[in-house]
Amino acid sequence: MAERVIYATYDDDHVLLDGAKKLVADGVHITDVFSPFPIHGIDPVIGVKHTRLGIVAFLLGLFGLTLAIIGFRYFMIHDWPMNIGGKPNFSLLENYPSFVPVSFELTVLFAAHGMSIIYLLRNKTLPGMPADNPHPRTTDDRFVMEIRLSDNAGFSSEELHQKIKGTDIIEIEEKDYVVIK
């Protein structure tokens, strides 16, 4: 199944941001923006929702902390108790102050690595996967705005072209976008 998509190319991020504000004010729905670096302030303009990555990071950190505590209890108290520096070896709570740095490090390790892996999986940007950017120069110096005609049913293609041309674009291109499910 293919649908028509308009790609508007800009050479400056501020021009794209101003153009996006103008188009959204005119009632145009912008599907996505591709850029070589993050454009601050574009998310609320085009309606991108906040992610739940922070919640996932907290849960992964809790998992790392829990794994650290279970590991300390098993290795240092239950399985092979050791008297290191005169510390008692029969209670986790009495020994826990010496385990705080390692607990912190495991919490950060699980949160950071887990967030990275989940981010790559969610965005389908794992190594070896094909790029999904419409213009090869969006990784260098071009900024591309994607507008799908199916999301803007109230406008004809010509009306959208006229509205986009009023936003200081470099080039405009309309082509078929194949939706793979």
C-alpha positions in Angstrom: 0.0 0.0 0.0 1.4 3.3 -1.0 0.5 6.8 0.0 1.6 10.2 -1.3 4.1 12.2 0.8 5.4 15.7 0.4 9.0 16.4 1.4 10.0 20.0 2.0 13.7 20.6 2.2 15.2 23.5 4.2 18.8 24.7 4.7 18.4 26.2 8.2 16.8 24.8 11.3 15.3 28.2 12.3 13.7 28.5 8.9 12.2 25.0 9.3 10.9 25.8 12.8 9.3 29.0 11.6 7.9 27.2 8.6 6.5 24.5 10.8 4.8 27.0 13.1 3.3 28.7 10.1 2.0 25.5 8.5 0.6 24.2 11.8 -1.2 27.5 12.3 -2.7 27.0 8.8 -4.1 23.6 9.9 -1.5 21.4 8.2 -0.4 18.2 10.0 3.3 17.6 9.8 4.1 13.9 10.2 7.9 14.1 10.9 11.0 16.2 10.6 14.4 14.8 9.6 17.5 16.7 10.6 21.2 16.2 11.2 20.9 17.3 14.8 18.0 17.9 17.3 15.9 21.0 16.6 15.0 22.5 20.0 11.3 23.5 20.1 10.1 21.4 17.2 8.4 18.7 19.2 5.5 20.7 20.6 5.0 22.4 17.3 4.5 19.2 15.3 2.8 17.4 18.2 5.3 14.8 19.2 4.3 13.3 22.5 6.7 12.8 25.4 8.3 9.3 25.6 8.2 6.9 28.4 11.9 6.3 28.3 12.4 7.9 31.7 10.0 5.5 33.3 11.8 2.6 31.6 15.1 3.9 32.9 13.8 4.1 36.4 12.5 0.5 36.2 15.8 -0.7 34.7 17.7 1.0 37.5 15.5 -0.6 40.1 16.2 -4.0 38.4 19.9 -3.3 38.6 19.7 -2.3 42.3 17.6 -5.4 43.1 20.1 -7.7 41.3 23.0 -6.1 43.2 21.3 -6.6 46.5 20.4 -10.2 45.8 23.9 -10.8 44.5 25.5 -9.3 47.6 23.3 -11.3 49.9 24.0 -14.5 48.1 27.7 -14.1 47.4 28.9 -12.3 50.5 26.5 -13.5 53.2 25.0 -16.9 52.3 27.4 -18.7 49.9 30.9 -17.7 50.9 30.9 -15.4 54.0 34.1 -13.5 54.5 35.4 -11.4 57.3 36.9 -8.4 55.5 38.3 -5.7 57.8 36.5 -7.0 60.9 33.0 -6.5 59.4 30.4 -9.0 60.5 29.4 -11.5 57.8 26.0 -12.7 58.9 23.8 -9.7 58.1 23.4 -7.8 54.8 22.2 -4.6 56.6 25.4 -4.4 58.7 27.5 -4.8 55.6 25.5 -2.7 53.2 27.4 0.6 53.6 30.4 -1.1 52.0 28.2 -2.2 49.1 26.7 1.2 48.3 29.2 2.2 45.6 28.8 -1.1 43.8 25.0 -0.9 44.1 25.0 2.6 42.6 27.2 1.5 39.7 25.0 -1.5 38.9 21.9 0.7 39.0 23.5 3.2 36.5 24.9 0.3 34.3 21.5 -1.3 33.9 19.6 1.9 33.4 22.1 3.3 30.8 22.6 0.2 28.8 18.9 -0.8 29.0 17.8 2.6 27.8 20.3 2.5 24.9 19.1 -0.9 23.8 15.4 -0.1 24.1 15.9 3.2 22.3 17.6 1.4 19.4 14.9 -1.3 19.3 12.0 1.1 19.5 13.4 3.4 16.7 14.5 0.5 14.6 18.0 1.9 14.3 20.0 -1.2 15.2 23.4 -1.6 13.4 22.9 -3.0 9.9 19.3 -1.7 9.5 18.5 0.4 6.5 18.1 4.2 7.1 14.6 5.6 6.9 15.5 9.2 6.1 14.0 10.5 2.9 16.9 12.7 1.8 20.5 11.5 2.1 21.7 15.0 3.0 19.6 15.0 6.2 22.7 13.5 7.9 24.9 16.4 6.7 23.3 19.8 6.3 19.6 19.6 5.1 16.4 19.6 7.1 13.4 17.8 5.7 9.8 18.1 6.7 7.5 15.2 5.9 3.8 15.9 5.2 1.5 13.0 4.4 -1.5 13.7 2.2 -3.6 11.1 4.1 -3.1 13.1 7.3 -4.2 16.3 5.6 -7.5 15.2 4.0 -8.9 18.7 4.1 -6.3 20.0 1.6 -5.5 19.1 -2.0 -2.0 18.5 -3.1 -1.8 21.8 -4.8 -3.0 23.7 -1.8 -0.4 22.0 0.4 2.3 22.9 -2.2 1.3 26.5 -2.1 1.3 26.7 1.7 4.7 25.0 1.8 6.2 27.3 -0.8 5.4 30.2 1.4 7.9 29.0 4.1 11.3 29.7 2.4 12.0 26.1 1.2 14.9 25.0 -1.0 13.1 22.2 -2.8 9.8 20.4 -2.6 9.2 16.8 -3.7 6.1 14.7 -3.7 6.4 10.9 -4.0 4.9 7.6 -3.1 5.7 6.2 0.3 5.3 2.5 0.6 4.0 1.5 4.0 5.4 -1.9 5.2 3.4 -3.5 8.0 
